[in-house]
Amino acid sequence: IGPQVEVLTQLSRIRTTEGHLLAVDQRGKLGVWNGQFSIWQPAIENDQRGQARTFGPIYNSERRLILTKSFHRDPFGGLHAKNRRLAIIHLGEVENGDESSDINAARASETPTSLEQAREMPVWLADAGPDLPPELFDVVSLGETVIAVCRSGLFRLDYNKLDLVAVSQKGLFGFQLPSAMLSAFDNIAPADYFLGSNTRAAATRAGDGLIVFSSGSLDHLAFDGSRLSVTNSAKLDGDGTEATLLAMNEQFCVVARDGKPLQILDAQLQPLSELTLPRKQQVRNLSWIPDSSDLSILTHTGHLWRLDCRQATVSPLATPLSGRITSLLWMSDHELWLGLKPDRVVQFDLASSRVVVDHTPRPTMLESIYRWLIKPIYVVNPKPAALDTAMSYALTGNKTQSLSLVTVDLEAAQMQVDLWTPILTNSIFVIVVLGLSCWYVARKEF
């Protein structure tokens, strides 16, 4: 029950859209902050079971819609779903007078009447959008352009085809149109451009291209508004199977790989320097700090660092919340939203080092029972199984461990290793049992 309450509730992504605060947790659920009841209200209906990887939410300001999609994640990192259709949330009226837009506009004025209703009632209704291309790795937003990164290429979403997709799904004059007409994605990758089995992509800071890691190869692709073209490429050391995170601006490219030092390259993807974070912390998030060329690094231990790419040095971003941070969203060079364990969100001002806004959700009954009853009992009881985790930390030095059998996503939450608690509790248990045994034997008449 511990991972269900402490890990899977952690927020992995925070977004703000038209006055709404949205967040995706480790279960893949998209929530909207409900200030009336102080909870994360479901954004849309979600029939996904178990842990999922959610792409988005991606917001299109021109059409006032949000795109998202969840895939079930198996222990080996594979993604599965009942269908591959994007979920489209219309936040306002659109030209074609979509029915769900009118419903969402009316629902926006509705408020749940009870806490139980707020936990179950979705904020919006979502339309079924076009099918995502097969063998999907990532969905990346370049401004208003959405690109699906897949094994067979890089596919751009054509918003002008969304209406045709809706008509195709509903049928025309009583006839269902061919499934080929359901596609709204066009392959804009260079000719004969294919990706490996381990691929990660990220938009450049300027939104004018992609940086793609694929099984050890690194490509910078420029976007001219219609197609992508490779401008620079590089080959990294290693076997290419490492989980990876990327960030690139006009001057630098930063690559974070599981079990590898942090690499800094120039705009031509030529290596500049390598560095290891203090105490061998593992990277969880890379984000460019507004109005600077520095990069913020969030680690799996919940600490926040500032990377000076020019000097190849890291320094802590001073905050009293260190050790509890799970996600972030920069608003300015000194203000940001922080996701804190287990599912709290605060707006923090670095200049004054104070919390400006605090959104702490009400716990569910299960969470309350765990925090006030189960966890205290667990803490004081012996933990023989936890000794394996403590031994792993002693041998590897990694303070966090993935919940999956294979680590394919560095942004996925990891369990933090507690070295001393299992050693102390098991030692106390052994001392008490041996003491009682000695006392019993000493007074037993044989």
C-alpha positions as CSV (number, residue, x, y, z in Angstrom):
1,I,0.0,0.0,0.0
2,G,3.0,2.3,0.5
3,P,3.8,2.9,-3.2
4,Q,0.0,3.4,-3.9
5,V,-0.2,6.3,-1.3
6,E,3.3,7.7,-1.3
7,V,4.7,7.2,-4.8
8,L,1.9,6.8,-7.4
9,T,0.1,10.0,-6.0
10,Q,3.2,12.1,-6.8
11,L,2.7,14.8,-9.4
12,S,4.9,14.3,-12.5
13,R,3.7,17.3,-14.5
14,I,2.1,20.7,-13.8
15,R,0.4,23.0,-16.3
16,T,-1.7,26.1,-16.2
17,T,-4.4,26.6,-18.8
18,E,-7.0,29.4,-19.0
19,G,-7.0,29.9,-15.2
20,H,-7.0,26.1,-14.5
21,L,-4.2,24.4,-12.6
22,L,-3.7,20.9,-14.1
23,A,-1.5,18.1,-13.0
24,V,-0.6,14.6,-14.0
25,D,0.2,12.1,-11.3
26,Q,2.3,8.9,-11.5
27,R,-0.8,6.8,-12.1
28,G,-1.3,8.8,-15.3
29,K,-4.4,10.6,-14.1
30,L,-5.0,14.1,-15.3
31,G,-6.5,16.3,-12.5
32,V,-7.8,19.9,-12.2
33,W,-7.4,21.7,-8.9
34,N,-10.8,22.2,-7.2
35,G,-10.4,25.0,-4.7
36,Q,-13.8,24.6,-3.2
37,F,-13.1,21.1,-1.9
38,S,-9.3,21.2,-2.0
39,I,-8.9,18.1,-4.2
40,W,-7.6,17.1,-7.6
41,Q,-10.8,16.7,-9.5
42,P,-10.7,14.3,-12.6
43,A,-10.3,16.3,-15.8
44,I,-12.0,13.7,-18.0
45,E,-13.4,10.2,-17.7
46,N,-10.5,7.7,-17.4
47,D,-11.1,4.0,-17.7
48,Q,-7.4,3.3,-17.5
49,R,-6.5,0.7,-14.8
50,G,-3.2,0.5,-13.0
51,Q,-0.2,2.8,-13.7
52,A,-0.2,4.7,-17.0
53,R,1.9,7.1,-19.0
54,T,0.0,10.2,-20.0
55,F,1.1,12.4,-22.9
56,G,0.1,16.0,-22.5
57,P,-1.9,18.0,-21.5
58,I,-1.0,20.0,-24.6
59,Y,-2.9,23.3,-25.0
60,N,-3.8,25.0,-28.3
61,S,-4.7,28.6,-27.6
62,E,-6.0,29.4,-31.1
63,R,-8.6,26.6,-31.0
64,R,-8.9,26.6,-27.2
65,L,-8.5,22.8,-26.8
66,I,-6.4,20.4,-24.8
67,L,-4.9,17.2,-26.1
68,T,-4.0,14.2,-23.9
69,K,-3.7,10.5,-24.1
70,S,-2.9,7.7,-21.5
71,F,-1.3,4.4,-22.1
72,H,-1.1,1.5,-19.6
73,R,2.5,0.9,-18.6
74,D,3.6,-2.7,-18.0
75,P,6.5,-3.6,-15.6
76,F,9.0,-3.7,-18.5
77,G,8.0,-0.2,-19.7
78,G,5.8,-1.2,-22.6
79,L,2.7,1.0,-23.4
80,H,-0.7,-0.5,-24.1
81,A,-4.3,0.9,-24.6
82,K,-7.7,-0.2,-25.7
83,N,-7.5,2.3,-28.5
84,R,-5.0,4.9,-29.8
85,R,-7.3,7.9,-30.1
86,L,-6.3,11.2,-28.7
87,A,-8.7,12.7,-26.2
88,I,-9.7,16.3,-27.2
89,I,-11.1,18.7,-24.6
90,H,-12.8,21.8,-26.1
91,L,-12.7,24.6,-23.6
92,G,-15.0,27.0,-25.6
93,E,-17.1,27.4,-28.6
94,V,-15.6,26.4,-31.9
95,E,-16.6,27.2,-35.5
96,N,-18.2,23.8,-36.2
97,G,-20.4,24.1,-33.1
98,D,-19.2,20.9,-31.5
99,E,-21.7,19.4,-29.0
100,S,-19.0,18.7,-26.4
101,S,-17.9,22.3,-26.5
102,D,-21.3,23.5,-25.6
103,I,-21.5,20.9,-22.8
104,N,-18.1,21.9,-21.5
105,A,-19.1,25.5,-21.6
106,A,-22.2,24.7,-19.5
107,R,-20.3,22.3,-17.2
108,A,-17.7,25.0,-16.5
109,S,-20.4,26.9,-14.6
110,E,-21.4,23.7,-12.6
111,T,-19.8,22.9,-9.3
112,P,-20.0,19.6,-7.4
113,T,-22.3,19.7,-4.4
114,S,-20.2,17.3,-2.2
115,L,-16.7,16.1,-1.7
116,E,-17.6,12.6,-2.9
117,Q,-19.2,14.0,-6.1
118,A,-16.1,16.2,-6.8
119,R,-13.8,13.1,-6.5
120,E,-15.9,11.3,-9.2
121,M,-17.2,14.0,-11.5
122,P,-15.0,14.9,-14.4
123,V,-14.5,18.6,-15.1
124,W,-14.8,18.2,-18.9
125,L,-16.1,15.8,-21.5
126,A,-13.5,14.7,-24.1
127,D,-14.1,13.9,-27.7
128,A,-12.4,10.9,-29.4
129,G,-9.7,12.4,-31.7
130,P,-7.6,10.8,-34.4
131,D,-5.6,7.7,-33.9
132,L,-2.0,8.2,-32.8
133,P,0.5,6.5,-35.1
134,P,1.8,3.1,-34.0
135,E,4.9,2.4,-31.9
136,L,4.7,5.8,-30.2
137,F,7.6,7.0,-28.0
138,D,6.6,10.6,-27.2
139,V,4.3,13.5,-28.0
140,V,6.1,16.8,-28.3
141,S,4.7,20.4,-28.6
142,L,6.5,23.0,-30.8
143,G,4.4,26.0,-29.9
144,E,1.1,25.3,-31.7
145,T,2.5,22.3,-33.6
146,V,2.1,18.8,-32.1
147,I,4.5,16.1,-33.2
148,A,4.2,12.4,-32.4
149,V,7.6,10.7,-32.2
150,C,7.2,7.1,-33.4
151,R,9.4,4.2,-34.5
152,S,8.5,4.8,-38.2
153,G,8.9,8.6,-38.2
154,L,7.9,12.0,-36.9
155,F,4.2,12.8,-37.4
156,R,2.6,16.3,-37.2
157,L,-1.0,16.7,-36.2
158,D,-3.0,18.5,-38.8
159,Y,-5.6,20.5,-36.8
160,N,-7.6,21.1,-40.0
161,K,-8.3,17.4,-40.3
162,L,-9.9,17.1,-36.8
163,D,-13.3,18.0,-38.2
164,L,-13.0,15.3,-40.9
165,V,-12.0,12.8,-38.2
166,A,-15.1,13.6,-36.2
167,V,-17.3,13.2,-39.3
168,S,-15.6,9.9,-40.1
169,Q,-16.2,8.5,-36.7
170,K,-19.8,9.5,-36.6
171,G,-20.4,8.3,-40.2
172,L,-21.7,10.2,-43.2
173,F,-25.3,9.7,-44.4
174,G,-25.5,6.6,-42.4
175,F,-22.3,5.0,-43.7
176,Q,-19.1,4.6,-41.8
177,L,-16.1,6.0,-43.7
178,P,-12.9,4.0,-44.2
179,S,-10.6,3.9,-41.2
180,A,-7.8,5.4,-43.4
181,M,-9.7,8.7,-43.3
182,L,-9.3,8.8,-39.5
183,S,-5.7,9.8,-39.6
184,A,-4.8,13.4,-39.0
185,F,-1.1,12.9,-38.7
186,D,1.4,13.5,-41.5
187,N,4.9,12.2,-41.5
188,I,7.3,15.2,-41.7
189,A,10.5,13.4,-40.9
190,P,13.4,13.4,-43.3
191,A,13.4,10.6,-46.0
192,D,14.4,7.2,-44.6
193,Y,14.5,8.5,-41.1
194,F,13.7,5.7,-38.6
195,L,14.2,5.5,-34.8
196,G,15.6,2.8,-32.5
197,S,13.8,0.9,-29.8
198,N,15.0,3.4,-27.1
199,T,14.0,6.9,-28.2
200,R,13.5,10.1,-26.3
201,A,12.7,13.6,-27.8
202,A,12.3,17.1,-26.6
203,A,11.5,20.5,-28.2
204,T,14.3,23.0,-28.4
205,R,13.8,26.0,-26.2
206,A,12.9,28.3,-29.1
207,G,10.4,25.8,-30.3
208,D,12.0,25.7,-33.8
209,G,13.0,22.0,-33.8
210,L,13.6,18.8,-31.9
211,I,16.5,17.1,-30.2
212,V,16.2,13.3,-30.5
213,F,18.1,10.5,-28.7
214,S,17.7,7.2,-30.3
215,S,19.6,4.1,-29.1
216,G,22.8,6.1,-28.6
217,S,22.5,8.5,-31.5
218,L,21.7,12.2,-31.0
219,D,20.0,14.3,-33.7
220,H,19.1,17.9,-33.9
221,L,16.2,18.4,-36.3
222,A,15.1,21.9,-37.5
223,F,11.5,22.6,-38.3
224,D,10.7,25.0,-41.1
225,G,7.0,25.1,-40.6
226,S,6.2,22.1,-42.9
227,R,9.0,19.5,-42.5
228,L,11.9,18.5,-40.2
229,S,15.5,18.2,-41.4
230,V,18.6,16.9,-39.6
231,T,21.1,19.7,-39.0
232,N,23.6,18.0,-36.7
233,S,24.1,14.4,-35.4
234,A,26.4,12.8,-32.8
235,K,27.1,9.4,-31.4
236,L,27.2,9.0,-27.6
237,D,29.1,6.4,-25.6
238,G,27.3,3.5,-24.0
239,D,25.1,0.8,-25.4
240,G,22.2,3.1,-26.1
241,T,19.7,1.4,-23.8
242,E,19.8,4.1,-21.1
243,A,16.7,6.0,-20.1
244,T,17.3,9.6,-21.2
245,L,16.2,13.2,-20.7
246,L,17.2,16.0,-23.1
247,A,17.2,19.8,-23.1
248,M,18.5,22.2,-25.8
249,N,18.7,25.9,-26.4
250,E,20.4,28.1,-28.9
251,Q,23.9,27.4,-27.4
252,F,23.9,24.2,-25.5
253,C,22.4,20.7,-25.4
254,V,22.2,18.8,-22.1
255,V,21.8,15.0,-22.0
256,A,21.0,13.1,-18.8
257,R,21.2,9.3,-18.9
258,D,20.5,6.7,-16.3
259,G,23.8,5.7,-14.7
260,K,25.9,8.1,-16.8
261,P,27.4,11.5,-16.1
262,L,25.5,14.6,-17.2
263,Q,26.8,15.7,-20.6
264,I,26.9,19.2,-22.0
265,L,27.3,19.7,-25.7
266,D,27.4,22.8,-27.9
267,A,24.8,23.7,-30.6
268,Q,26.6,21.5,-33.1
269,L,26.4,18.5,-30.7
270,Q,30.1,18.6,-30.0
271,P,31.0,17.5,-26.4
272,L,32.0,20.3,-24.0
273,S,32.1,18.7,-20.6
274,E,30.7,16.1,-18.2
275,L,29.7,16.3,-14.6
276,T,28.2,14.2,-11.9
277,L,25.6,15.6,-9.5
278,P,26.5,15.6,-5.8
279,R,25.9,12.3,-4.0
280,K,25.3,10.7,-7.4
281,Q,21.7,11.9,-7.5
282,Q,19.6,10.8,-10.5
283,V,18.0,13.4,-12.8
284,R,14.2,13.5,-12.9
285,N,13.4,16.7,-14.8
286,L,15.3,19.2,-17.0
287,S,13.8,22.7,-17.4
288,W,15.3,26.0,-18.8
289,I,15.1,28.9,-16.3
290,P,13.3,31.9,-17.9
291,D,15.5,34.8,-19.0
292,S,18.7,32.9,-18.5
293,S,20.8,30.3,-20.2
294,D,20.9,28.2,-17.0
295,L,19.1,24.9,-16.6
296,S,17.2,23.6,-13.6
297,I,17.7,20.0,-12.6
298,L,15.3,18.2,-10.4
299,T,16.5,14.9,-8.9
300,H,14.7,11.8,-7.7
301,T,15.7,12.6,-4.2
302,G,13.6,15.8,-4.5
303,H,16.4,18.3,-4.7
304,L,16.6,21.2,-7.1
305,W,19.9,22.3,-8.8
306,R,20.9,25.1,-11.1
307,L,23.3,24.1,-14.0
308,D,25.5,26.8,-15.4
309,C,26.2,25.4,-18.9
310,R,29.0,27.8,-19.6
311,Q,31.0,27.0,-16.5
312,A,29.7,23.4,-16.3
313,T,28.9,23.8,-12.6
314,V,25.9,23.1,-10.5
315,S,24.7,25.0,-7.4
316,P,21.6,24.3,-5.2
317,L,18.5,26.3,-5.8
318,A,17.8,27.4,-2.2
319,T,14.4,26.3,-1.0
320,P,13.2,24.9,2.3
321,L,11.2,22.4,0.3
322,S,14.2,20.4,-0.9
323,G,13.8,16.7,-0.6
324,R,10.1,16.8,-1.3
325,I,9.9,18.2,-4.8
326,T,8.5,15.9,-7.6
327,S,7.8,18.3,-10.4
328,L,8.0,22.0,-11.4
329,L,6.8,24.6,-13.8
330,W,8.7,27.9,-14.2
331,M,6.6,31.1,-14.4
332,S,9.5,33.6,-14.3
333,D,13.2,33.5,-13.3
334,H,12.2,33.6,-9.6
335,E,8.6,32.2,-9.5
336,L,7.6,28.6,-10.1
337,W,5.0,26.0,-9.3
338,L,6.4,23.0,-7.3
339,G,4.8,19.6,-6.9
340,L,5.6,18.2,-3.4
341,K,5.2,14.8,-2.0
342,P,2.7,13.2,-2.0
343,D,0.4,15.3,-4.2
344,R,0.7,18.9,-2.9
345,V,1.4,21.9,-5.2
346,V,2.7,25.3,-4.1
347,Q,3.6,28.5,-5.9
348,F,7.1,29.4,-4.6
349,D,9.0,32.7,-4.8
350,L,12.8,32.1,-4.9
351,A,13.6,35.8,-4.3
352,S,11.8,35.9,-1.0
353,S,12.1,32.2,-0.3
354,R,8.4,31.9,0.6
355,V,5.3,30.0,-0.4
356,V,2.9,32.3,-2.2
357,V,0.1,29.8,-2.9
358,D,-0.4,26.4,-1.2
359,H,-2.7,23.7,-2.6
360,T,-2.7,20.7,-0.2
361,P,-5.4,18.1,-1.2
362,R,-7.7,16.5,1.4
363,P,-6.6,12.9,1.9
364,T,-8.9,10.1,1.1
365,M,-10.0,7.6,3.7
366,L,-7.4,5.1,2.6
367,E,-4.6,7.7,2.7
368,S,-5.7,8.8,6.2
369,I,-5.6,5.2,7.5
370,Y,-2.2,4.7,5.9
371,R,-0.6,7.8,7.3
372,W,-2.0,7.7,10.8
373,L,-2.2,3.9,11.5
374,I,-0.4,1.7,9.0
375,K,2.8,3.8,8.5
376,P,3.5,4.3,12.2
377,I,3.2,0.6,12.8
378,Y,5.4,-0.2,9.8
379,V,8.1,2.3,11.0
380,V,8.5,0.6,14.4
381,N,8.3,-3.0,13.2
382,P,11.2,-5.0,11.9
383,K,11.6,-5.0,8.1
384,P,13.6,-8.1,6.9
385,A,12.7,-7.5,3.2
386,A,13.9,-3.9,3.4
387,L,17.4,-5.1,4.1
388,D,17.8,-6.2,0.5
389,T,17.1,-2.6,-0.5
390,A,19.6,-1.2,2.0
391,M,22.2,-3.7,0.8
392,S,21.6,-2.6,-2.8
393,Y,22.2,1.0,-1.8
394,A,25.4,0.1,0.1
395,L,26.7,-1.7,-3.0
396,T,25.6,0.8,-5.8
397,G,25.3,4.1,-4.0
398,N,21.9,4.8,-5.6
399,K,19.5,6.4,-3.1
400,T,16.4,5.7,-5.3
401,Q,15.1,2.6,-7.1
402,S,12.7,2.3,-9.9
403,L,9.3,0.6,-9.4
404,S,9.5,-1.0,-12.8
405,L,11.7,-4.0,-13.7
406,V,13.3,-2.0,-16.5
407,T,13.9,1.8,-16.2
408,V,12.8,3.3,-19.5
409,D,11.5,6.7,-18.3
410,L,13.6,8.9,-16.0
411,E,10.6,11.0,-15.1
412,A,8.8,8.1,-13.6
413,A,8.8,8.2,-9.8
414,Q,11.3,6.1,-7.9
415,M,11.3,4.8,-4.3
416,Q,13.7,6.5,-2.0
417,V,16.0,4.1,-0.2
418,D,16.0,4.3,3.6
419,L,19.3,2.8,4.7
420,W,19.3,3.0,8.5
421,T,15.6,2.5,9.5
422,P,15.5,-1.2,8.5
423,I,18.9,-1.8,10.0
424,L,17.9,-0.2,13.3
425,T,14.4,-1.8,13.6
426,N,15.8,-5.3,12.7
427,S,18.7,-4.9,15.2
428,I,16.3,-3.8,17.9
429,F,14.0,-6.8,17.1
430,V,17.0,-9.2,17.3
431,I,18.2,-7.7,20.6
432,V,14.8,-7.9,22.2
433,V,14.1,-11.5,21.1
434,L,17.6,-12.6,22.2
435,G,17.2,-10.8,25.5
436,L,13.8,-12.4,26.2
437,S,15.2,-15.8,25.1
438,C,18.2,-15.5,27.5
439,W,15.9,-14.3,30.3
440,Y,13.6,-17.3,29.7
441,V,16.4,-19.8,29.5
442,A,18.1,-18.4,32.7
443,R,14.9,-18.9,34.7
444,K,13.8,-22.2,33.2
445,E,14.2,-25.3,35.4
446,F,15.3,-28.2,33.2
